[in-house]
């Protein structure tokens, strides 16, 4: 991919995964080209790349939009995550450096602060912190095929994830899971970390699709 297209793809990817561009939003080439200060050709290449990643849907004669998923598709996505992501976490634990553990600690602490009830609560901020937390474990697993498979299925969940939908109890569980996963990683206990990730995903699945018909 050419540099301009790669830069455009990265900018759009970050906006989609952070929730700045919502699921289902139409993505006009002309508008994006103007906003990102590139021609329409790199935008077209960027949208094709994001479509291959599952973040964008390309519709014949209708352009592009941020991907949406049905309830059944989300169930399948969580089933795949439950099979792959706890395993990835267990594989990652022996390979995490002190620097990576410190970063996981920092991310978990920031999410706890952002999720604390009160006027300073910032649930939108948690989305990006959460993505980075999960991504660090996935990268540390040291398996490009596993990472590629997981990024494909985690994108859909991240795009749909809205911490405003969490009940106070579900949010508290989710945030404490991050803290406990770091504790397990620091203890070098992959089985413990794997079990917490599994519980974490069940909590997210119940929140995101438990009430959807």
C-alpha positions in Angstrom: 0.0 0.0 0.0 1.3 3.4 -0.9 2.3 5.8 2.0 -0.7 8.2 1.5 -3.2 5.2 1.4 -1.5 3.6 4.4 -1.7 6.8 6.4 -5.3 7.3 5.5 -6.1 3.7 6.5 -4.4 4.1 9.9 -6.3 7.4 10.6 -9.7 5.9 9.7 -8.9 2.6 11.6 -8.2 4.6 14.7 -11.3 6.7 14.4 -13.5 3.6 13.8 -12.0 1.6 16.7 -12.1 4.5 19.1 -15.8 5.1 18.3 -15.2 8.5 16.7 -16.9 7.1 13.6 -19.9 5.0 14.6 -20.9 1.6 13.2 -23.0 2.0 10.1 -21.7 5.5 9.2 -21.4 6.1 5.5 -17.8 6.9 4.3 -17.8 9.2 1.3 -14.6 9.3 -0.6 -14.8 13.0 -1.5 -15.5 14.0 2.1 -12.7 11.8 3.5 -10.2 13.0 0.9 -10.9 16.6 1.9 -10.7 15.9 5.6 -7.5 13.8 5.3 -5.9 16.1 2.7 -5.3 13.4 0.1 -6.7 12.5 -3.2 -9.6 10.0 -3.7 -7.3 7.2 -5.0 -5.5 6.7 -1.6 -8.9 6.9 0.1 -10.2 4.1 -2.2 -7.2 2.0 -1.4 -7.5 2.6 2.3 -11.2 1.7 2.3 -10.3 -1.6 0.5 -7.8 -2.4 3.2 -10.2 -1.7 6.0 -12.8 -3.8 4.2 -10.4 -6.7 4.2 -9.9 -6.2 7.9 -13.7 -6.3 8.5 -14.0 -2.7 9.6 -15.7 -1.4 6.5 -18.4 -2.7 4.1 -18.1 -1.9 0.4 -21.5 -1.7 -1.2 -21.9 -1.8 -5.0 -23.2 1.5 -6.3 -23.6 2.7 -2.7 -20.1 3.4 -1.5 -18.6 2.4 1.8 -19.8 2.4 5.4 -18.5 1.3 8.8 -19.4 -2.4 9.2 -22.3 -3.5 11.2 -23.0 -7.0 12.5 -26.2 -8.9 13.3 -26.8 -10.5 16.7 -26.0 -13.9 15.3 -22.8 -12.7 13.8 -21.7 -11.1 17.1 -22.5 -14.4 18.9 -20.2 -16.2 16.4 -17.5 -13.6 16.9 -17.6 -14.0 20.7 -17.5 -17.8 20.3 -14.3 -17.4 18.3 -12.8 -14.9 20.8 -13.6 -17.3 23.6 -11.7 -20.1 21.8 -8.7 -17.9 20.8 -8.1 -15.0 23.1 -7.8 -16.8 26.5 -5.3 -19.1 24.8 -3.4 -16.1 23.5 -3.2 -14.6 26.9 -1.9 -17.8 28.4 0.8 -17.9 25.6 1.7 -14.3 26.2 2.4 -14.5 30.0 5.9 -16.1 29.8 7.0 -13.5 27.1 5.8 -10.3 28.8 8.7 -8.0 29.6 8.9 -5.8 32.7 8.2 -2.8 30.4 5.1 -4.5 29.0 3.8 -5.4 32.4 4.3 -1.8 33.5 2.3 -0.6 30.5 -0.5 -3.2 31.3 -0.5 -1.9 34.9 -0.8 1.7 33.7 -3.6 0.9 31.2 -5.6 -1.1 33.9 -5.2 1.8 36.4 -6.3 4.4 33.8 -9.4 2.3 33.0 -10.2 2.1 36.7 -9.9 5.9 37.1 -11.9 6.6 33.9 -14.7 4.2 35.0 -15.0 5.4 38.6 -18.6 6.6 39.2 -19.0 10.4 39.4 -18.7 13.5 37.3 -15.2 12.7 36.2 -16.3 9.3 34.7 -15.1 9.0 31.1 -16.6 5.8 29.6 -15.6 6.8 26.0 -11.9 6.9 27.0 -12.1 3.3 28.2 -12.7 2.0 24.7 -9.3 3.0 23.4 -7.5 2.0 26.6 -9.2 -1.4 26.5 -8.2 -1.9 22.8 -4.6 -1.2 23.7 -4.7 -3.5 26.7 -6.1 -6.5 24.7 -3.7 -5.7 21.8 -0.7 -5.9 24.0 -1.5 -9.4 25.2 -2.3 -10.5 21.7 1.0 -9.1 20.3 3.0 -10.7 23.2 1.7 -14.1 22.4 4.3 -14.1 19.6 2.2 -15.8 17.0 1.4 -13.8 13.8 -1.3 -16.2 12.6 -3.0 -16.1 16.0 -2.7 -12.3 16.1 -4.2 -12.0 12.6 -7.1 -14.3 13.4 -7.8 -12.5 16.7 -7.6 -9.0 15.2 -10.2 -9.9 12.7 -12.7 -11.0 15.3 -11.9 -8.4 18.0 -12.5 -5.5 15.6 -16.2 -6.3 15.4 -16.5 -6.4 19.1 -14.5 -3.2 19.6 -16.6 -1.3 17.1 -19.8 -2.4 18.9 -18.5 -2.0 22.4 -20.1 0.9 24.3 -19.3 1.0 27.9 -22.3 3.3 28.4 -24.3 0.1 27.9 -22.7 -1.6 30.9 -24.6 -1.9 34.2 -22.5 -0.6 37.1 -21.9 -4.2 38.2 -20.8 -5.3 34.8 -18.5 -2.3 34.3 -16.9 -2.9 37.7 -16.3 -6.6 36.9 -14.8 -5.7 33.5 -12.4 -3.1 35.0 -11.3 -5.5 37.8 -10.7 -8.2 35.3 -8.0 -6.1 33.8 -6.3 -5.6 37.1 -6.5 -9.3 37.9 -5.1 -10.3 34.5 -2.0 -8.1 35.2 -1.6 -9.7 38.6 -1.8 -13.1 37.0 0.8 -12.1 34.4 3.1 -10.7 37.1 2.8 -14.0 38.9 3.8 -15.8 35.7 0.5 -17.8 36.0 -0.8 -18.3 32.5 -3.7 -20.6 33.6 -4.9 -17.9 36.0 -4.7 -15.2 33.3 -6.5 -17.4 30.8 -9.3 -18.0 33.3 -9.8 -14.3 33.9 -9.8 -13.5 30.2 -12.5 -16.1 29.7 -14.6 -14.6 32.5 -14.0 -11.1 31.0 -15.3 -12.2 27.6 -18.4 -13.8 29.1 -19.1 -10.5 30.9 -18.7 -8.5 27.7 -20.8 -10.9 25.7 -23.7 -10.8 28.2 -23.6 -7.0 28.1 -23.3 -6.6 24.3 -25.7 -9.2 23.0 -27.5 -10.6 26.1 -30.5 -8.4 25.5 -30.4 -8.2 21.7 -33.1 -10.0 19.7 
